[in-house]
Amino acid sequence: MTAGFWMGLKHEEAARFSMLLATPIIAGASILEIPKLIKHGSHGLFLTSLTGGLFAGIFAYIAVFILMRWFKKKEISAMKPFAYYCWIVGGLILLTRFI
C-alpha cells in the first residue's frame, strides 16, 4: 500500500491494488502446500488447516471491507493509526527479539 501511495494512488486504490497482488501469492502457496498435507496422510491436520483457511479467508474479507469503508470516510489521514500501531508492535518485537 505504501508503494501505491508513493505512486500517487488514493488510499482506496492502493488498498485494492495491494489486495489484488496478494491473491495470486496466497493461491500459489495453497497450491504448493495442500498436496503436502494430503501426502502426509494426516486427515485431522488437513481438516484443521482447511477450516483455518476458510475462517482466515472470511475474516480477511471482513477486514478488507472495513478498511475500504474507513478509507472512504477518512481519506486524508486514514493510515496514521495503523502506522502508529505498526511502529509500536514492530518496536516491541525488536525489543523482545534482542533482549
Backbone as ProteinMPNN parsed JSONL, in Angstrom:
{"seq_chain_A": "MTAGFWMGLKHEEAARFSMLLATPIIAGASILEIPKLIKHGSHGLFLTSLTGGLFAGIFAYIAVFILMRWFKKKEISAMKPFAYYCWIVGGLILLTRFI", "coords_chain_A": {"N_chain_A": [[0.823, -1.178, 0.0], [1.959, 1.208, 0.713], [3.779, 1.696, -1.359], [1.959, 2.146, -3.393], [0.832, 4.523, -2.477], [3.055, 6.192, -2.756], [3.235, 6.223, -5.493], [1.172, 7.791, -6.172], [-1.449, 6.913, -5.912], [-4.8, 6.916, -4.637], [-5.971, 6.299, -1.265], [-7.924, 4.214, -1.174], [-7.607, 3.041, -3.709], [-4.929, 2.167, -3.555], [-5.13, 0.277, -1.486], [-6.894, -1.605, -2.631], [-5.341, -2.432, -4.829], [-3.113, -3.596, -3.512], [-4.355, -5.747, -2.268], [-5.189, -7.174, -4.486], [-2.715, -7.913, -5.496], [-1.885, -9.682, -3.535], [-3.543, -11.883, -3.774], [-2.837, -13.838, -5.934], [-0.454, -14.786, -4.816], [-1.203, -15.97, -2.396], [-2.902, -17.942, -3.414], [-1.052, -19.436, -4.923], [0.684, -20.371, -2.902], [-1.11, -21.991, -1.549], [-1.642, -23.933, -3.495], [0.828, -25.178, -3.605], [1.196, -26.139, -0.967], [-1.064, -27.635, -0.082], [-1.09, -30.241, -1.379], [1.068, -31.372, 0.05], [0.043, -31.616, 2.638], [-1.98, -33.48, 2.174], [-0.478, -35.658, 1.265], [0.966, -36.487, 3.52], [-0.921, -37.843, 4.89], [-2.298, -37.145, 7.144], [-5.224, -36.847, 8.241], [-6.711, -35.374, 10.135], [-5.114, -33.074, 10.473], [-5.274, -31.962, 7.934], [-8.029, -31.32, 7.735], [-8.213, -29.491, 9.844], [-6.486, -27.487, 8.913], [-7.837, -26.759, 6.584], [-10.24, -25.767, 7.654], [-9.213, -23.636, 9.187], [-8.094, -22.081, 7.123], [-10.417, -21.41, 5.731], [-11.84, -19.863, 7.638], [-9.918, -17.844, 7.989], [-9.959, -16.676, 5.456], [-12.6, -15.684, 5.389], [-12.582, -13.796, 7.513], [-10.538, -12.137, 6.591], [-11.749, -11.044, 4.34], [-13.784, -9.587, 5.609], [-12.181, -7.785, 7.055], [-10.945, -6.349, 4.962], [-13.196, -5.192, 3.824], [-14.009, -3.483, 5.922], [-11.731, -1.855, 6.027], [-11.845, -0.586, 3.512], [-14.198, 0.915, 3.81], [-13.358, 2.587, 5.861], [-11.384, 4.076, 4.536], [-12.969, 5.455, 2.689], [-14.363, 7.195, 4.331], [-12.408, 8.608, 5.808], [-10.082, 9.797, 4.275], [-7.76, 11.456, 4.191], [-5.964, 11.288, 6.47], [-6.042, 8.572, 7.04], [-4.356, 6.418, 7.414], [-2.702, 6.903, 9.578], [-3.332, 5.943, 12.322], [-2.953, 3.171, 11.912], [-0.306, 3.128, 11.046], [1.021, 4.038, 13.368], [0.393, 1.92, 15.073], [1.765, -0.177, 13.761], [4.425, 0.705, 14.051], [4.711, 0.664, 16.849], [4.167, -2.07, 17.535], [6.111, -3.314, 15.923], [8.455, -2.223, 17.049], [8.262, -3.281, 19.661], [8.466, -6.017, 19.098], [11.062, -6.105, 18.055], [12.486, -5.311, 20.34], [11.882, -7.438, 22.153], [12.992, -9.5, 20.762], [15.738, -9.088, 20.723], [16.466, -8.939, 23.351]], "CA_chain_A": [[0.0, 0.0, 0.0], [2.834, 2.371, 0.766], [4.286, 1.945, -2.715], [0.844, 2.746, -4.127], [0.746, 5.934, -2.067], [4.182, 6.902, -3.357], [2.969, 6.356, -6.929], [0.087, 8.749, -6.356], [-2.782, 6.329, -5.805], [-5.587, 7.259, -3.458], [-5.933, 5.237, -0.26], [-8.769, 3.085, -1.565], [-6.982, 2.38, -4.861], [-3.725, 1.475, -3.087], [-5.563, -0.901, -0.733], [-7.437, -2.582, -3.58], [-4.224, -2.951, -5.606], [-2.301, -4.494, -2.677], [-5.127, -6.981, -2.064], [-5.136, -7.916, -5.744], [-1.379, -8.503, -5.602], [-1.744, -10.771, -2.565], [-4.378, -13.028, -4.145], [-2.117, -14.937, -6.59], [0.568, -15.328, -3.922], [-1.902, -16.869, -1.476], [-3.354, -19.097, -4.201], [0.134, -20.235, -5.249], [1.123, -21.066, -1.686], [-2.093, -23.055, -1.296], [-1.436, -24.99, -4.493], [2.051, -25.899, -3.247], [1.167, -26.74, 0.364], [-2.173, -28.578, 0.119], [-0.673, -31.623, -1.668], [1.929, -31.872, 1.12], [-0.828, -32.022, 3.733], [-2.676, -34.703, 1.762], [0.516, -36.718, 1.145], [1.346, -36.984, 4.841], [-1.983, -38.719, 5.362], [-2.83, -36.683, 8.422], [-6.576, -36.381, 7.921], [-7.097, -34.351, 11.107], [-4.366, -31.863, 10.181], [-5.819, -31.388, 6.698], [-9.315, -30.69, 8.046], [-7.93, -28.317, 10.674], [-5.921, -26.469, 8.022], [-8.913, -26.305, 5.699], [-11.127, -24.937, 8.469], [-8.474, -22.411, 9.49], [-8.013, -21.297, 5.892], [-11.751, -20.886, 5.435], [-12.111, -18.767, 8.566], [-8.991, -16.751, 7.682], [-10.487, -16.002, 4.269], [-13.814, -14.938, 5.749], [-12.221, -12.628, 8.306], [-9.769, -11.231, 5.731], [-12.745, -10.324, 3.537], [-14.416, -8.613, 6.505], [-11.193, -6.75, 7.351], [-10.794, -5.508, 3.77], [-14.435, -4.42, 3.713], [-13.933, -2.413, 6.921], [-10.663, -0.963, 5.604], [-12.339, 0.232, 2.395], [-15.148, 1.894, 4.362], [-12.548, 3.538, 6.608], [-10.75, 4.974, 3.574], [-13.981, 6.324, 2.086], [-14.766, 8.21, 5.303], [-11.279, 9.377, 6.339], [-9.018, 9.536, 3.315], [-6.561, 12.272, 4.349], [-5.013, 10.724, 7.438], [-6.616, 7.293, 7.436], [-3.347, 5.411, 7.737], [-1.901, 7.251, 10.758], [-3.467, 4.991, 13.437], [-2.354, 1.892, 11.534], [1.143, 3.323, 11.039], [1.472, 4.066, 14.759], [0.28, 0.543, 15.555], [2.874, -0.949, 13.177], [5.67, 1.142, 14.684], [4.738, 0.187, 18.236], [4.299, -3.528, 17.547], [7.43, -3.631, 15.363], [9.457, -1.9, 18.065], [8.174, -4.273, 20.747], [9.012, -7.291, 18.604], [12.52, -5.971, 18.008], [12.984, -5.311, 21.712], [11.822, -8.778, 22.74], [13.851, -10.395, 19.971], [17.158, -8.873, 21.021], [16.727, -8.87, 24.804]], "C_chain_A": [[0.87, 1.245, 0.0], [3.383, 2.705, -0.61], [3.192, 2.571, -3.581], [0.663, 4.209, -3.771], [1.844, 6.741, -2.733], [3.968, 7.126, -4.851], [1.778, 7.264, -7.219], [-1.316, 8.172, -6.305], [-3.496, 6.852, -4.567], [-5.577, 6.065, -2.509], [-6.718, 4.0, -0.697], [-8.158, 2.32, -2.732], [-5.746, 1.594, -4.446], [-4.086, 0.207, -2.318], [-6.071, -1.982, -1.675], [-6.303, -3.23, -4.379], [-3.381, -3.927, -4.782], [-3.027, -5.812, -2.413], [-5.12, -7.827, -3.341], [-3.772, -8.568, -5.942], [-1.216, -9.712, -4.678], [-2.479, -12.032, -3.005], [-3.61, -14.13, -4.871], [-1.039, -15.561, -5.708], [-0.059, -16.332, -2.957], [-2.37, -18.122, -2.206], [-2.181, -20.013, -4.544], [0.65, -21.022, -4.058], [0.174, -22.214, -1.357], [-1.877, -24.229, -2.235], [-0.194, -25.823, -4.135], [1.933, -26.665, -1.935], [0.061, -27.769, 0.577], [-1.779, -30.01, -0.254], [0.244, -32.219, -0.594], [1.101, -32.35, 2.305], [-1.526, -33.341, 3.403], [-1.7, -35.885, 1.736], [0.894, -37.309, 2.502], [0.261, -37.845, 5.463], [-2.568, -38.333, 6.703], [-4.18, -36.032, 8.176], [-7.014, -35.258, 8.86], [-6.406, -33.022, 10.85], [-4.908, -31.179, 8.928], [-7.14, -30.686, 6.98], [-9.144, -29.441, 8.904], [-7.388, -27.176, 9.814], [-6.98, -25.901, 7.092], [-9.881, -25.39, 6.444], [-10.469, -23.599, 8.796], [-8.365, -21.501, 8.285], [-9.341, -20.665, 5.529], [-12.08, -19.7, 6.337], [-11.182, -17.58, 8.319], [-9.467, -15.973, 6.461], [-11.705, -15.15, 4.575], [-13.449, -13.665, 6.516], [-11.334, -11.655, 7.535], [-10.717, -10.407, 4.868], [-13.425, -9.246, 4.378], [-13.452, -7.462, 6.803], [-10.991, -5.808, 6.17], [-12.027, -4.642, 3.577], [-14.41, -3.232, 4.682], [-12.865, -1.394, 6.524], [-11.125, -0.042, 4.477], [-13.343, 1.277, 2.887], [-14.407, 2.973, 5.132], [-11.925, 4.557, 5.651], [-11.754, 5.924, 2.922], [-14.378, 7.458, 3.028], [-13.62, 9.145, 5.673], [-10.061, 9.208, 5.435], [-7.719, 10.272, 3.639], [-5.551, 11.629, 5.29], [-5.466, 9.355, 7.926], [-5.572, 6.284, 7.883], [-2.55, 5.72, 8.995], [-2.095, 6.28, 11.92], [-2.821, 3.64, 13.134], [-0.832, 1.995, 11.523], [1.7, 3.341, 12.454], [1.449, 2.659, 15.363], [1.456, -0.291, 15.039], [4.203, -0.576, 13.814], [5.788, 0.586, 16.097], [4.952, -1.324, 18.294], [5.658, -3.954, 16.996], [8.55, -3.36, 16.352], [9.454, -2.891, 19.209], [8.746, -5.613, 20.325], [10.52, -7.231, 18.536], [13.124, -5.992, 19.411], [12.986, -6.702, 22.328], [12.719, -9.761, 22.004], [15.307, -10.301, 20.394], [17.462, -8.744, 22.502], [16.97, -10.259, 25.342]], "O_chain_A": [[0.538, 2.233, -0.654], [3.446, 3.876, -0.985], [3.478, 3.435, -4.411], [0.379, 5.039, -4.635], [1.602, 7.844, -3.221], [4.461, 8.105, -5.412], [1.421, 7.479, -8.377], [-2.279, 8.869, -6.624], [-2.859, 7.19, -3.569], [-5.217, 4.955, -2.9], [-6.226, 2.875, -0.598], [-8.183, 1.09, -2.749], [-5.53, 0.48, -4.925], [-3.429, -0.822, -2.474], [-5.714, -3.151, -1.529], [-6.306, -4.444, -4.583], [-2.976, -4.972, -5.291], [-2.398, -6.868, -2.342], [-5.053, -9.054, -3.276], [-3.685, -9.662, -6.498], [-0.493, -10.654, -5.003], [-2.077, -13.138, -2.644], [-3.714, -15.286, -4.462], [-0.744, -16.749, -5.844], [0.488, -17.41, -2.729], [-2.251, -19.231, -1.686], [-2.306, -21.235, -4.463], [1.009, -22.193, -4.183], [0.61, -23.285, -0.934], [-1.926, -25.386, -1.816], [-0.178, -27.036, -4.344], [2.517, -27.741, -1.802], [0.247, -28.7, 1.361], [-2.108, -30.929, 0.495], [0.209, -33.425, -0.349], [1.417, -33.373, 2.912], [-1.645, -34.216, 4.261], [-2.058, -36.991, 2.141], [1.118, -38.515, 2.609], [0.505, -38.513, 6.468], [-3.266, -39.131, 7.329], [-4.272, -34.828, 7.935], [-7.629, -34.288, 8.414], [-7.019, -31.963, 10.986], [-4.989, -29.952, 8.873], [-7.353, -29.568, 6.511], [-9.847, -28.449, 8.712], [-7.796, -26.026, 9.978], [-7.013, -24.696, 6.844], [-10.291, -24.355, 5.917], [-11.104, -22.55, 8.692], [-8.524, -20.286, 8.404], [-9.39, -19.522, 5.073], [-12.541, -18.661, 5.864], [-11.61, -16.43, 8.427], [-9.386, -14.745, 6.436], [-11.828, -14.028, 4.083], [-13.949, -12.584, 6.204], [-11.376, -10.455, 7.802], [-10.51, -9.207, 4.686], [-13.619, -8.123, 3.914], [-13.856, -6.299, 6.806], [-10.878, -4.597, 6.357], [-11.911, -3.475, 3.204], [-14.749, -2.111, 4.304], [-13.079, -0.191, 6.673], [-10.826, 1.153, 4.49], [-13.327, 2.414, 2.415], [-14.777, 4.146, 5.071], [-11.938, 5.757, 5.923], [-11.422, 7.074, 2.635], [-14.694, 8.559, 2.576], [-13.833, 10.347, 5.836], [-9.104, 8.532, 5.814], [-6.647, 9.729, 3.37], [-4.39, 11.451, 4.92], [-5.29, 9.021, 9.097], [-5.883, 5.38, 8.66], [-1.783, 4.87, 9.446], [-1.098, 5.819, 12.474], [-2.208, 3.035, 14.014], [-0.143, 1.064, 11.94], [2.736, 2.731, 12.72], [2.372, 2.264, 16.074], [2.074, -1.03, 15.806], [5.023, -1.452, 14.089], [6.846, 0.096, 16.491], [5.822, -1.801, 19.022], [6.289, -4.859, 17.543], [9.479, -4.156, 16.486], [10.514, -3.304, 19.68], [9.432, -6.273, 21.106], [11.197, -8.187, 18.913], [14.157, -6.622, 19.637], [13.966, -7.107, 22.953], [13.155, -10.755, 22.584], [16.023, -11.302, 20.422], [18.602, -8.467, 22.875], [17.208, -10.424, 26.538]]}, "name": "protein", "num_of_chains": 1, "seq": "MTAGFWMGLKHEEAARFSMLLATPIIAGASILEIPKLIKHGSHGLFLTSLTGGLFAGIFAYIAVFILMRWFKKKEISAMKPFAYYCWIVGGLILLTRFI"}
